[in-house]
Amino acid sequence: MPVIRNKLNQRIVIHLKGGKHIDLSEKGTADVTDEDLSSSHLQDLLIKENVVMEEAEKTEMRKSSYIRKGK
């Protein structure tokens, strides 16, 4: 499963398809699905390099985010 990491010193709320969100703390990481990666907001953040992809093994001990379902 792909892992993303917030490179900013501030929290980011990433809007995903289907009304879900990832609340990514500063310098935090989160597991994402292939469907989550197709989100236009996440793609924009990856292009701007505010969020980067990492190897899952490197981030196993540093998980600090959660996914919230929209209303």
N, C-alpha and C positions, 0 to 999 in steps of 0.2 A: 504494500500500500504506500502510495507517495506521501511524503511529509513536507509541509511548508514551514518556513520560519519567518517571523516578523523581524525585519532589520531595523525598524524604527525604535526610538525611545518613547513610544506612546502606543496605547492600545489601538487596535484596528478592528472594526466590525465589518466582516466580509459578507456581502449579500450573495446567496447562492440561489440556484433555481429551485422552484417549489416552495418558496417562502422560508427556507432555512437560512440561518446565519452562523458564521463562525466568529466568536468573540476571542480574538487573538491578543493576548497580553503583550506588553513590550518585551521584545527579544524572545517571545514564546514560540512554541511549535504546535502543530496539529496534524493528525492524520487526515488525509482527504481521499475521496474516491475519484475514479475517473470521471464520473458525472459531475462532481464538484469542480474538477479542473476545467470543465467546459463552461463554467460561469463567466460571463463577460466581465464582471467586477474583479474576480480573481485574476483573470487574464490581464486586465489593465494593471493591476498591482504587480504582477510578475514582469510585465514589460517595463514598468517604471523602476523595477528592482527594489520596491518597498518590501516585497515578499519574495523569498527564494525557495527553490526546491532543495531538499537535503536527503541524504541517505538515512534510512530508518534506524540503522544501528547506532549512528552518531547521536541521535536525539532520544533514545529510549528512556533516559533518566531525566529529561528536561521538559516533559509534557506539561503545558500550563495554559490550556485553552479548553473551551467547551463549545458544543454545537447547540444552538437554540432553534426550536421549531417556531415558525411564524404563526400568527393567529389567523 
